[in-house]
Amino acid sequence: MSLVLVTMQDKDFVHLHLHTDYSLLDGAIQIKPLAKRLEELKMKACAMTDHGNMYGAISFYQTMKKQGIKPIIGCEAYLAAGSRTDRVPRAPGQKMNYHIILLAKNLEGYHNLASLTSKAFTEGFYYKPRIDKELLAQHSKGLIALSSCLSGVPSAMLAKECPDDAAAASLEFQEIMGAGNYFLEIQEHGLEPQARIRKPLVELSKRTGIPLVATNDAHYLMPDDAQAHDVLLCIGSGKTVNDQNRLRYGTPNFYVRSADEMWNIFGGELPEALRRTVEIAEMCDLSLPTGINHLPNYPIPPSEGHLSADEYFEKVVREGYQTRKAQVWEPERAAGSLANSVEVYDSRLAHEMNVIKRMGYAGYFLIVWDFVRYAKEHGIPVGPGRGSSAGSLVAYCLGITGVDPLKYDLLFERFLNPDRVSMPDIDIDFCVRGRGEVIKHVAELYGRDSVCQIITFGTLASRAAIKDVGRALDMPYAEVERISKLIPPPVRGRNVTIAQAVEQVPELSKAIDTDAQVRQVIDLARRLEGCARHSSVHAAGVVITPKPLQERS
């Protein structure tokens, strides 16, 4: 073994394998505390590599940028042992899936990573969202791959003492990714299986010429978060800490280690594997375009194809205006109940249309008008309008809302103000029984690959965290309920945090001081509070994009 002397300024390190809480019920690292910790450790860059998804990509990117830390967007993908379309259980002892780390070097890589993770769900889902080598080859440009942990293909083959298979697989991945874009990952957490393949990994690197890179597969922030992470695994698997047959990590070393700690582990034997983390971070230079609205184009009917979107918008608005005039305002004027003259309506309409066209939102109104009209024509009840959109006469003329804004002195500027450039926000209520039909119509009109419902995440709020932790610790139900009820109910829709409850509720504070079990539950729940717990389909949100969603992700 040769030892290399390293100066302090050389001892940089970048985490390239790290799981946030968007590795649901496995990662316990929340993004904002991570950014603060990285700043304390004087780390200049960091990767996010959640299991099979990019849920936290934008939040991670924006938070790290704000903190002055270079964000590297990645994913620890599930790689099918065969084809992603296989749905047959494998024989005992055979792995169904392997892991592979993918990092975006640039915007092309980011889009390819988005395509891979999307197709893993839509084409390869079988217990986990899976890609395969074929899909990886189709979307490899702009990506860097690391061989991952003990569940990576090379490490798994070395663990089975099959060095020739490991070499062949590694060279195949290198060919797929392109020269200089594939690395063999080496880790050290004090686990016997890792120790057993450490020397074979070094030999594999020499044999294939594929460079080594050191990572720490971080799943929690600080060393003393290890127990909280273990409890999180129990929550995810429905087990308790007392169950012998359950997933556990085995050592308390899966935290965000400092550069010094990583150099103490690998610096003597494999300094290049540490320096390579910095080199890979420098290879990644992703800049996400932000602040740009990508509005879909409303498909103007062929019979009106000679009109621009602005012209067609004005045409349908004026037709709607004449309908409202004949059905509402003329009868009201005849009855003496019309509060404003027709000239006032004319002036207001002209002003609104001018603002809408000048701000480039004519197409937006046409899109909303179309699906509201579709719902009404098909007998699907639509709400009369709520929120600031009820202040728009254009929306009223288009039938989007059912409220005359002039009659009730509602301001258009609360809805759309040329001095405060922001997207218009029209809240629409559909009958729950017909909502799916409206979404189907939108998907058929704009393309099924350009329309989807959005995701939302449930988090471990204070009471839920206490209940989940208590169950994982195998505590009696009544005791867990008693502790959770010491947390005050939400105030104005906002949950009271555990920290706030400790300050506000003397009984809880006293219980923590006098009861070791309560103290343990509260401490662990506090560490997990705010972590994402599950994903679900948002109750209302639907996205329509001008290009396929995978190209806009």
C-alpha positions in Angstrom: 0.0 0.0 0.0 1.4 3.4 -1.0 0.7 6.4 1.2 0.3 9.9 -0.3 0.9 13.1 1.6 -1.9 15.6 1.2 -2.0 19.2 2.2 -5.0 20.8 3.9 -6.1 22.8 0.9 -6.3 19.5 -1.1 -8.8 18.0 1.3 -12.0 19.0 -0.5 -14.8 16.6 -0.9 -18.3 16.7 -2.5 -21.2 14.4 -1.5 -22.3 12.8 -4.8 -24.6 10.2 -3.2 -27.1 11.7 -0.8 -30.8 11.0 0.0 -33.2 13.7 1.1 -36.6 13.0 2.7 -37.9 12.6 -0.8 -36.5 9.1 -0.7 -39.8 8.5 1.1 -39.5 6.9 4.5 -35.8 6.1 3.9 -34.1 9.5 3.6 -34.3 11.7 6.6 -32.3 14.7 5.3 -34.5 17.8 4.9 -33.2 20.2 2.3 -33.0 23.5 4.2 -31.1 22.0 7.2 -28.9 20.3 4.7 -27.9 23.6 3.0 -27.1 25.1 6.4 -25.0 22.1 7.4 -23.1 22.1 4.1 -22.3 25.8 4.6 -21.0 25.0 8.1 -18.8 22.2 6.6 -17.6 24.7 3.9 -18.7 22.4 1.1 -19.0 24.1 -2.2 -21.2 21.6 -4.0 -23.6 18.7 -3.2 -25.6 16.2 -5.1 -29.2 15.0 -4.4 -29.8 11.4 -5.5 -33.1 10.2 -4.2 -34.4 6.7 -4.8 -36.1 6.4 -8.2 -37.4 10.0 -8.4 -36.7 13.7 -8.8 -39.4 15.0 -6.4 -37.1 17.4 -4.6 -35.1 18.6 -7.6 -36.4 22.1 -7.9 -36.5 22.8 -4.2 -33.0 21.4 -3.8 -31.7 23.5 -6.8 -33.2 26.7 -5.5 -32.2 26.2 -1.9 -28.6 25.4 -2.7 -28.3 28.3 -5.1 -29.6 30.6 -2.5 -27.0 29.3 0.0 -24.2 29.7 -2.5 -23.7 26.0 -2.9 -23.5 24.3 -6.3 -26.5 21.9 -6.7 -26.0 18.7 -8.6 -29.3 17.1 -9.6 -29.3 13.3 -9.7 -31.2 10.2 -8.9 -30.4 6.7 -7.6 -32.3 4.8 -10.2 -33.6 1.3 -9.9 -32.1 -0.8 -12.8 -34.1 -3.9 -13.8 -32.0 -7.0 -13.7 -33.5 -7.8 -17.2 -35.9 -5.8 -19.1 -38.0 -3.0 -17.5 -41.1 -4.7 -19.0 -40.4 -7.9 -17.0 -43.2 -8.6 -14.5 -42.2 -12.1 -13.5 -40.8 -12.7 -10.0 -37.2 -13.9 -10.2 -35.9 -17.1 -8.8 -34.8 -17.2 -5.1 -31.5 -15.5 -4.6 -31.7 -13.6 -7.8 -32.0 -9.8 -7.6 -34.9 -8.1 -9.3 -33.3 -4.7 -9.3 -29.9 -3.0 -9.0 -29.0 0.6 -8.2 -27.2 3.1 -10.3 -26.4 6.8 -9.5 -27.2 9.2 -12.3 -26.0 12.9 -12.2 -27.0 15.7 -14.6 -24.0 17.4 -16.2 -26.1 20.0 -18.0 -29.6 20.9 -19.2 -29.6 18.1 -21.7 -28.7 15.6 -18.9 -31.4 17.1 -16.7 -34.0 16.5 -19.4 -32.7 12.9 -20.0 -32.8 12.3 -16.3 -36.4 13.5 -16.2 -37.3 11.2 -19.1 -35.6 8.2 -17.4 -37.4 8.8 -14.1 -40.8 9.4 -15.8 -40.5 6.3 -18.0 -39.4 4.3 -15.0 -42.9 4.9 -13.6 -44.9 4.7 -16.8 -43.1 1.8 -18.5 -41.0 0.0 -15.9 -42.9 0.1 -12.6 -43.0 -3.2 -10.8 -42.8 -2.7 -7.0 -40.3 0.1 -7.8 -40.0 2.5 -10.8 -37.3 0.8 -13.0 -35.2 1.6 -16.0 -33.1 -0.8 -17.9 -29.9 -0.7 -20.0 -31.9 -0.1 -23.2 -33.6 3.0 -21.8 -30.3 4.2 -20.2 -28.6 4.0 -23.6 -31.4 6.1 -25.2 -31.1 8.9 -22.6 -27.4 8.8 -21.5 -26.3 12.1 -23.0 -25.4 14.8 -20.5 -25.3 12.2 -17.6 -22.6 10.9 -15.4 -23.2 7.4 -13.8 -21.7 6.0 -10.6 -21.9 2.3 -9.8 -23.8 2.9 -6.6 -23.7 0.9 -3.3 -23.7 -2.8 -2.5 -26.8 -3.0 -4.6 -25.0 -1.7 -7.7 -24.2 -4.2 -10.4 -20.4 -4.3 -10.0 -20.4 -4.4 -6.2 -23.1 -7.1 -6.2 -21.1 -9.3 -8.6 -17.9 -8.8 -6.6 -19.8 -9.8 -3.4 -20.6 -13.0 -5.2 -16.9 -13.4 -6.1 -17.5 -13.0 -9.8 -14.8 -10.5 -10.8 -15.0 -11.3 -14.5 -18.8 -10.6 -14.5 -18.1 -7.4 -12.6 -15.5 -6.3 -15.2 -17.8 -7.1 -18.1 -20.7 -5.2 -16.6 -18.6 -2.2 -15.7 -17.2 -1.9 -19.2 -20.7 -2.2 -20.6 -21.9 0.7 -18.5 -18.9 2.7 -19.6 -19.8 2.1 -23.2 -23.4 3.1 -22.6 -22.4 6.3 -20.7 -19.4 7.2 -22.9 -15.8 7.5 -21.9 -15.2 9.6 -18.8 -18.8 9.4 -17.7 -18.8 6.2 -15.6 -17.2 5.7 -12.2 -16.9 2.9 -9.7 -18.2 3.9 -6.4 -16.5 2.9 -3.1 -18.0 3.3 0.3 -17.0 2.7 3.9 -19.6 2.5 6.7 -18.0 -0.2 8.9 -20.1 -2.9 7.2 -18.5 -6.3 6.7 -19.8 -6.7 3.1 -18.2 -3.4 2.1 -14.9 -4.4 3.7 -15.0 -7.6 1.8 -15.2 -6.0 -1.6 -13.0 -3.0 -1.0 -9.8 -4.6 -2.4 -11.7 -6.2 -5.3 -13.2 -2.8 -6.2 -9.7 -1.3 -6.3 -8.5 -4.2 -8.5 -11.6 -3.9 -10.7 -10.7 -0.2 -11.3 -7.1 -1.1 -12.2 -8.3 -3.9 -14.5 -10.9 -1.9 -16.4 -9.3 1.6 -16.2 -12.6 2.9 -14.8 -11.8 5.5 -12.0 -12.9 5.1 -8.4 -15.0 7.7 -6.6 -15.6 7.8 -2.8 -19.1 8.5 -1.5 -21.0 8.2 1.7 -24.5 7.3 0.7 -25.9 9.8 3.3 -29.4 9.2 4.6 -29.5 11.5 7.6 -27.8 14.8 8.5 -25.9 14.3 11.8 -24.4 11.2 13.6 -27.0 11.4 16.4 -29.8 11.2 13.8 -29.0 7.5 13.3 -31.7 6.3 15.7 -34.3 8.6 14.2 -33.5 7.2 10.8 -33.8 3.6 12.1 -37.2 4.5 13.4 -38.1 6.0 10.0 -37.3 2.7 8.3 -39.6 1.0 10.8 -42.4 3.5 9.9 -41.9 2.8 6.2 -41.9 -1.0 6.6 -44.7 -1.2 9.2 -42.3 -2.9 11.7 -41.2 -2.0 15.2 -37.6 -1.6 16.4 -38.0 -4.9 18.3 -38.7 -6.9 15.1 -35.6 -9.0 14.2 -36.6 -9.5 10.6 -36.5 -5.9 9.3 -34.5 -3.5 7.3 -31.7 -1.9 9.2 -28.5 -0.1 8.2 -26.3 -1.7 10.8 -24.0 1.2 11.6 -24.5 4.9 12.5 -22.3 6.1 9.7 -24.8 7.1 7.0 -24.7 10.8 7.8 -23.3 13.9 6.0 -19.7 13.3 6.8 -17.2 16.2 6.7 -14.4 16.4 4.2 -11.9 15.6 7.0 -13.8 12.5 8.0 -13.8 11.3 4.4 -10.1 12.0 4.1 -9.4 10.1 7.3 -11.2 7.1 5.8 -9.9 7.1 2.2 -7.1 9.7 2.1 -4.2 7.4 3.0 -4.9 4.7 0.3 -7.3 6.3 -2.2 -6.8 10.1 -2.3 -7.7 10.2 -6.0 -11.1 8.7 -5.2 -11.8 11.8 -3.0 -10.3 14.4 -5.4 -12.5 12.8 -8.1 -15.6 14.0 -6.2 -14.5 17.6 -6.9 -13.7 16.8 -10.5 -17.1 15.3 -11.1 -18.8 18.3 -9.4 -16.9 20.5 -11.8 -18.1 18.5 -14.7 -21.7 19.2 -13.6 -22.7 22.7 -14.6 -26.5 22.7 -14.7 -28.4 26.0 -15.1 -32.2 25.6 -15.0 -34.2 28.3 -16.8 -36.5 29.9 -14.2 -39.2 32.5 -14.3 -40.4 31.5 -17.8 -44.1 30.7 -18.4 -44.6 27.9 -20.9 -48.2 28.3 -22.0 -49.8 25.8 -24.3 -51.2 27.0 -27.6 -55.0 26.9 -27.8 -55.9 25.0 -31.0 -58.0 27.5 -33.0 -60.7 25.8 -35.1 -59.8 25.3 -38.7 -62.7 27.5 -39.8 -61.1 30.4 -37.8 -57.5 29.5 -38.8 -57.0 32.9 -40.4 -57.2 34.5 -37.0 -54.4 34.9 -34.5 -54.9 33.9 -30.8 -55.6 37.5 -29.9 -58.1 38.0 -32.7 -59.9 34.8 -31.9 -59.9 35.7 -28.2 -61.5 39.0 -29.0 -64.1 37.4 -31.3 -65.3 34.9 -28.6 -65.3 37.5 -25.9 -67.4 39.9 -28.0 -69.8 37.1 -28.8 -70.1 36.3 -25.1 -70.6 40.0 -24.4 -73.6 40.1 -26.7 -75.0 37.0 -25.1 -74.7 38.5 -21.6 -76.2 41.8 -22.9 -79.2 40.1 -24.4 -79.8 37.7 -21.5 -78.9 39.8 -18.5 -78.3 43.5 -19.0 -81.1 44.4 -21.4 -83.7 42.7 -19.2 -82.2 44.4 -16.1 -82.3 47.8 -17.9 -85.9 47.2 -18.9 -86.7 46.4 -15.3 -84.8 49.5 -14.1 -82.4 47.4 -12.0 -79.2 47.8 -14.2 -76.8 49.8 -12.0 -74.4 50.7 -14.8 -74.8 51.9 -18.3 -73.9 49.8 -21.3 -71.2 52.3 -22.1 -69.6 51.5 -18.7 -69.6 47.8 -19.6 -68.2 48.6 -23.1 -65.3 50.6 -21.6 -64.5 48.0 -18.9 -64.5 45.2 -21.5 -62.2 47.1 -23.8 -59.8 47.9 -20.9 -59.7 44.3 -19.8 -59.1 42.8 -23.2 -56.4 45.3 -23.9 -54.6 44.4 -20.6 -55.0 40.6 -21.3 -53.6 40.8 -24.8 -50.8 43.1 -23.8 -49.7 40.7 -21.1 -49.9 37.7 -23.5 -52.7 35.9 -21.7 -55.3 35.7 -24.5 -54.4 32.0 -25.0 -54.8 31.3 -21.3 -58.3 32.6 -21.3 -59.2 30.6 -24.4 -57.9 27.4 -22.8 -60.0 28.0 -19.6 -63.0 29.0 -21.7 -62.8 25.9 -23.7 -62.9 23.4 -20.9 -65.5 25.3 -18.9 -67.7 25.4 -22.1 -67.2 21.7 -22.6 -68.3 21.0 -19.0 -71.5 23.0 -19.4 -72.3 21.5 -22.8 -72.0 18.0 -21.3 -74.2 18.8 -18.2 -71.3 18.9 -15.7 -72.0 21.5 -13.0 -69.5 24.3 -12.8 -69.1 26.7 -9.9 -70.0 30.4 -10.4 -66.4 31.5 -9.6 -64.4 32.3 -6.6 -61.3 34.3 -5.8 -60.1 37.3 -7.7 -61.2 36.0 -11.1 -64.7 37.0 -10.3 -63.5 40.6 -10.8 -63.1 40.0 -14.5 -65.8 41.0 -17.0 -64.0 39.1 -19.7 -64.3 35.9 -17.6 -68.0 36.7 -17.1 -68.6 37.2 -20.8 -66.8 33.9 -21.6 -69.0 32.0 -19.1 -65.9 31.1 -17.0 -67.6 32.9 -14.0 -71.2 33.5 -13.3 -70.8 36.8 -11.4 -71.2 40.3 -12.9 -68.2 42.2 -11.5 -69.7 45.6 -12.2 -72.9 44.8 -10.3 -70.9 44.0 -7.2 -68.1 46.6 -7.7 -65.4 43.9 -8.1 -61.9 45.1 -9.2 -60.3 43.6 -12.3 -56.8 44.8 -11.0 -57.1 42.4 -8.0 -57.1 39.6 -10.6 -54.7 40.9 -13.3 -52.6 44.0 -12.8 -50.2 45.2 -15.5 -48.1 46.9 -12.9 -47.6 43.5 -11.1 -46.7 41.0 -13.7 -47.9 37.6 -12.5 -49.9 34.7 -14.0 -53.7 35.0 -13.9 -55.2 32.5 -11.4 -58.7 31.3 -12.2 -60.1 28.9 -9.6 -62.8 26.7 -11.0 -65.0 24.2 -9.2 -66.4 21.2 -11.2 -68.8 18.5 -9.9 -66.6 15.7 -8.7 -68.5 13.2 -10.8 -67.7 15.0 -14.0 -64.2 16.3 -13.2 -62.6 13.2 -14.8 -64.5 13.7 -18.0 -63.2 17.3 -18.2 -59.6 16.2 -17.7 -60.1 13.5 -20.3 -61.3 16.2 -22.8 -58.3 18.4 -22.0 -55.9 15.4 -22.5 -57.5 14.6 -25.9 -57.2 18.2 -27.0 -53.6 18.9 -26.0 -52.2 15.4 -26.1 -52.1 12.8 -23.3 -48.3 13.3 -23.0 -48.9 17.0 -22.3 -51.5 16.7 -19.6 -51.2 15.3 -16.1 -52.4 15.8 -12.6 -49.8 17.0 -10.2 -48.3 15.3 -7.2 -48.6 16.4 -3.6 -46.8 15.2 -0.4 -48.0 14.4 3.0 -45.5 15.2 5.7 -44.9 14.1 9.2 -46.5 16.9 11.2 -46.1 17.1 14.9 -48.9 14.8 16.1 -48.4 12.3 13.2 -44.7 12.2 13.9 -45.3 11.3 17.6 -47.9 8.6 16.7 -45.6 7.0 14.0 -42.6 7.1 16.3 -44.6 5.7 19.2 -45.8 2.8 17.0 -42.3 2.1 15.7 -41.0 2.0 19.3 -43.7 -0.6 20.1 -45.3 1.6 22.8 -48.8 1.0 24.1 -51.5 2.7 21.9 -53.0 4.6 24.8 -49.7 6.1 25.9 -48.9 7.2 22.3 -52.3 8.9 22.1 -51.8 10.6 25.4 -48.6 12.1 24.3 -49.8 13.2 20.9 -52.8 14.9 22.5 -50.5 17.2 24.4 -49.8 18.9 21.1 -52.3 21.7 20.6 -54.6 21.6 17.6 -53.7 23.6 14.5 -54.0 27.4 14.7 -55.5 29.1 11.6 -54.7 26.0 9.6 -51.1 25.8 10.7 -49.8 22.9 12.7 -48.3 23.6 16.1 -44.7 22.3 15.9 -43.3 20.1 18.7 -40.9 22.9 19.7 -43.8 25.3 20.0 -45.8 22.8 22.0 -42.9 22.2 24.4 -42.8 26.0 25.1 -46.6 26.4 25.3 -47.7 23.3 27.2 -46.3 22.9 30.7 -47.6 19.3 31.0 -45.6 18.3 28.0 -42.5 20.0 29.2 -42.8 18.4 32.6 -43.4 14.9 31.0 -40.2 15.3 29.0 -38.2 16.2 32.1 -39.6 13.3 34.2 -40.4 10.5 31.8 -37.5 8.9 29.8 -39.9 7.3 27.4 -41.8 10.5 26.6 -38.4 12.2 26.2 -37.3 9.6 23.7 -40.5 9.8 21.7 -40.4 13.6 21.5 -36.7 13.7 20.6 -37.1 11.2 17.8 -40.4 12.8 16.5 -38.7 16.2 16.5 -35.9 14.9 14.3 -38.4 13.5 11.8 -41.0 16.3 12.0 -41.5 17.8 8.5 -40.1 14.9 6.5 -42.2 13.9 3.5 -44.1 10.7 4.4 -46.0 9.8 1.2 -47.0 11.1 -2.2 -50.5 11.3 -3.6 -52.4 12.9 -6.5 -53.3 16.6 -5.8 -57.0 17.2 -5.3 -57.2 20.0 -7.9 -54.0 20.7 -9.9 -53.7 19.7 -13.5 -50.8 20.7 -15.7 -51.0 21.4 -19.5 -47.8 21.9 -21.3 -47.0 23.0 -24.9 -44.6 20.1 -25.3 -44.6 16.6 -23.8 -44.2 16.7 -20.1 -41.0 14.8 -20.1 -39.4 17.6 -22.2 -40.7 20.2 -19.7 -39.9 18.4 -16.4 
